[in-house]
Amino acid sequence: MRHLKAISLGGAIAAVVLAMTPAAAIAESGNQSPVKEPVEEPITPTFSEISFAHPVSLESATTVARAAGLPVEGYRFESDSIVGDFWLDGGLTVEEFLAEVRKETGTAPEIVTAYVDGEAFTDKREQSRGLGDVVLGADLPVYDAPDAVVPTDRGPAERSSTAQLSPVVASSAAAGDTWQPNDAQVMITDMGQNLSISSQYSWWSLDPYASPLVMADHWGMEFQVDFYTNNRPWPPGTPITFPGKDLRPNCSGDDYKDWAAASNQPFDWFGWVIDGANVVAAPGALGLYGDYNDLSDPCNVSTVAVGMAQPWAMPSGTYGTNTLMIYSYPLRGQETQSRVGSIVQPVTRHQCENQPWMPLTDCMGVTALS
């Protein structure tokens, strides 16, 4: 469902630099009419979030092991600088994850919610009216993270300095509006039990003028890295022809999330936005989310993706640069190497707008035929 078109980068796990040019005519214009789509049945969320009484540190948050009578599986954080998730079974220790965040941004997570199993929480909520009032960590210290620090080396985005634009270039820069990033860089490295995926997406004012704000109404976008596996869902010659047999969860084994070199079990990640040359923009309004719901994804591809549900909240200078930086840490999978592809693609908000209580990981991009 989320794999409309992939650009193959080839080779094993490696550093990659590419310009993103996904085909998506359906989302090229922000003035088009909304797509008329059928109303789907309600979806049981993959995970449910239970709020903390106030922002707390990751160290404090992990002392809260249960919420609404259910085991806590992970934590959501959001501050003036960064947003992301940390999972207890994600492979990194609290100390290792904090070190990664500090190394890349100079700040730390402010935990705002805890994740519990979505189906179990939905069942409990139907049995008890009081679950909606559960608040966590009221006795824990309030945590205010330090401000993030902009890295001195931002790669190709530096080419967009407005000081280098002549009046003629500046005048023509808005001639061809597009939501597509001008540039993308993806670096994949081995961390032992995990992989480290560092992704940077930049929009600037060279022709064609590019900005997430150009995305069509009722659409968001997802930034994903795909690991293609040689483990086939069904052996050649298997006499099984039912529809969807090559799509999850109809794979030939229940460990399909781990087949490729990267697992797409829930993964630790964080993202942040740099507006212009050196201003860290608050990312909360962008609706960044980890894409953990892989229902109907191909059996032979493990996708590590972060979505942006509200592109129009991205900062946008007249002729400036905006950069989204995403750091993801999936568990290693079963294969020692995988062919890698990457894509930035539009995903419909239809289901999210119809059911605004749904987590973004479940409702973004799931409408059939979109």
N, C-alpha and C positions, 0 to 999 in steps of 0.2 A: 504494500500500500504506500510505503514511503519511498520506494525506489522507482522514480519516474524515468531517470536517466542517470547513468554513472559515467564518470570520466576515468578510465583506467590509467593508473600511474605506473603499473608494471613493477616487476622485481619483488624482492623480499622487503622486510621491514626496513625503512630507510627514511632519509630526509627528502622532502619533496617541496617544490615551489611551482605553482601553476597559476594561470589566469583562469578564472571561473567563467564559463560561457554556457550555462545550462539553457536548454530549450524550454521556454515556458511562455508561449504567446498568450496564454489565458490570463497571465498576470502582468503583462507589460504596461497596461494603462490603468492609472488610478481613477479614471472617469468612466469605466465600463459599468454596465448594469450588473447587479449581483447575480450569481449563478442560481438558478432555481433547482433545488435538490430535494429529494424525499426526506421526510423526517424519520430518523432512525429510532429504534427502541433504546430505552435507557441502558447505559453501560455500567457494569460494576467496576468501580475504580481499582486500578492495580494497587495503589497505596492511598491511604487517607492521612491527612495532616491534622495534628492536634497542637494547638498553640501554646507556647510558653507565655507566662504572665508578662515577661519583658525580655529583651535580648540578654542572652547569657553566653559565656565563653564555651568553646567546644569541650574543654576539660570539665566544666560544670555540667554541661548538658548530658554527658555520658554517664553521670551519676543517676540520671533518670532512666531506668531500665524498662519500665512498664508505663503504659498510658492507656487509660480506659480499660484496664485489666488485660491488655494485650502487650506482648513483647515489642519494644521499640526496635525497629530495623535500621533506622537512619535518621539524619537530621538535616533540616533545611536552614541555610543561613542567608542573610541579606543585610547589608549595611550601606553607608553612603558611597562605598567604593567597590564592593564585590558582592556577588551572589553565587550560590551553588549548593551542592549536596555532599554530605559525608555519610558513608554506609558502614555499619559495624562489621559486615562481612566483605568489605570492598578490597581487602588485602593490605591496605596501608594502616599502620598504627596511628593513633591520634598525633603522636609526636612527629611521625614522618609526614603526615599531611600538613600539619602546621608549619613544618620546615619548608615544604614546597610552596605554600601560600606566601610565607614570609620572603622566600628567595625571589619569587616572581613579582610580588606587589608591595612588600614592606608592611603589610597589614595582617589582619587575622579575621576569622569568621565570627560574626555575631549570630548565634543560633536563635531562630524565631519559632520553628515548629519541629515536631517529631513525626516521623513516618511510622505507621503501623499497617498491617495487612488490610487492604481495602475491602475484601470480601468479608473478612471476620468482623471488621468494624461496622460495615453496613448491616450485617446480621444483628450485632449488638444494639445498634442504633434503633433498629426496627422493634427490638424487644424492650428498650428502655428510653424514655423521653429525656432523661437527664444527661445523656452522653454528649450532647451538643454544648453543654456548659463546662466540660472538663477543661481546666487550665493547669499547666505544668509549671513547676519550678518557682512558685511564688516566694519561697524562702531562699532561693539562690541569689548571689550577688548580681546586680545589674552590670552588664559589660558594654563598654564603649570602646570599639577598636580604634587603633591609631589610623591616621589618614594614609592612603596608599601613596606610593612613590612611583612616578612615571619613569620607565626605563629610558636610558640615554640612547639606546640603539633600537629604532623601530623599523628598520628595514626599508622596503620600497615606499612606505607611506611618506618618508621624508621627501620624496620627489615632489610632493604636492604643496610645498611651501607656497603660500599666496604671494610672497615677495618675488617669486620667480615668474609670476604670470603677467605677461604684457597685457595692455588694454584689449588688443585684438584677440588674444587667446581667451581672456576672461569673457569677452563678449560672445564667443562661439562655444564656450564651455557648456552652456545650457541647451545646446541645439538638439541633443538626443537623449532625453531623460531615460534612465533605466534604474531598476532596483538592484541590479546585479553588482557585486563588488568589482572594483577595478583590479584588485589583486588579492590573492590568497596564498598563504604559506602554511604548510603542515610539516611538522617535524615529529617523527616517531622514534622513540628510543626505548631500550630495554631497562627495566628496573628490577629484574629478578622475577618476583612473583607477579609483578604488574608491568604494564607498558605505560609510558608517558607520551601523550599526544598533545603537542603544543600547536595551536592553530591561531592564525592572525588573518583577519579579513578587513580590507581597507576600501573606503569610498573616498574619492576626491574629485576635483573639478576639472580634470582634463577631459576633453571631448571623447565619449559622450558623458555628460554630467550624470553622476551616479549617487544615489542615496537610498537607504531603506524606505524613506518617506514616499518613494515613487511606487511602492508595492500597492497593488489594487486593494480597494476596500474589501473587507471580509477575508483577507488572506494574511498569513504570516509566512515565515521562512524557517527552514532547518539547515543546519550546518553539520554535515556528517562525513565520517570516514568509514569506508566499507572494507571489510576483510573477507575476501573470497576464499572459500574452502574447497578442497578436493574431495571431501567427504560428501558423497552424493546422497540425497535423501532416499533414493530407491535404487537398488542394484540394476544394471542393464538387463532388460528382458523381463523385469518384474511385471506380471500380468495384472497390474492395478491401474485403472484408468479413471478413478473418480475425480471430479473437479477439485482443484486445490490441493492435490496430493504433494505438490512441490512447495507448498506454502505452510508456514508455521500455523498451528502446532502439528500439522499432519506430516511429520518427518519420520524417517525410519529410525527412531530412537528418541528417548526423552532427554538426551544430553546435548541437543542441537545448539543450544546457546554457547557451548564451549568448543564446538568443532574447529573453528578457525584459530589463527594465531592469537587473536584477541577474543575474549569472551564478551558477550553483551548482557551479562548479568548486570544489575544496577551498579553503576560505577561512580567513584568519587570525581568531582569536577568543580571548577569555579570559573567565572567569567567576569570581565570588566570592560569598560568603555573609556577610550581616550578621545576627548573632543578637541580638535585642533592639534596644536603641537604638544601641549603639556597639561591639559586640564582633565582630571578624572571626573567623569560624569556619573551621577548616581544611576545604577542600572535597574533599580526596582521596577520602574514603569514599563520596561521593555517586555516583561513577561518571559524571561529566560527560563527554560525548563529542560531537565534531562529527559530524553526520549526513551523511556524504559518499556513502553508497551510495544512489543514486536509482533503482535497478532497480524497475520497475513503477510509478514515479510518472507522473502524466499528462504528456503531451508539452507541454502548453500552460501549465505552471506550473513556475516555478523556486523551489525551497524553500531557504531558509537556516535551518537548524535546529540546535539543541544539545539533546541528551537528558540525562536524569538516570536512570541505570539503577537506583539504589538510594535511592528517596525516603525510606525509613525511617532513613537516616543523617542526614537534615536535622535541625538543632537544633530543639528545640521547648520553649519555656517554657510554664508553666501558662496564663498569659494574656498572653503576649508577642507580639512581632512577629518574623517571619523574612522576610528579603528575599534573593532570588536576582537578581544583576545580571549580564547577559551583554552583551558588546560584540563585534560581528561586523563584518568588513570584506571583504565579497565584492567581486570585480571587477565593474566596470560591464558590462552586457550590450549587446546590439545596439539595443534600443529606447530612445528618449529618455525614455519614461515608461511606467509600468505601473500597472494597478489592483492594490491591495495588500490582502491579508487576513492575519489572524493567528489562531493557535489554540494552546491547550495541550491535549494529548490523551494518553490512556493508550496505552501500547504494551507488548505482551507480552514477557516475558523467556524464553519457552519455549525458543527456540533457544539462547539463551545458557546456560541451565541444562543443556541436553542436550549442548552443546559449549562448555564453559567456556574453551577456548583461543581461541575466536573473538573478534576485535575487536568492541567494542560497536557500532560503526557498521554492521557487517554482520549481527549476530545480533539486535539489538533490533527488535521490531515486524515481523518478516518472516514469521511463521507465518500460513499461509492461513486465511481465515475467522475471524480473531480480532478 
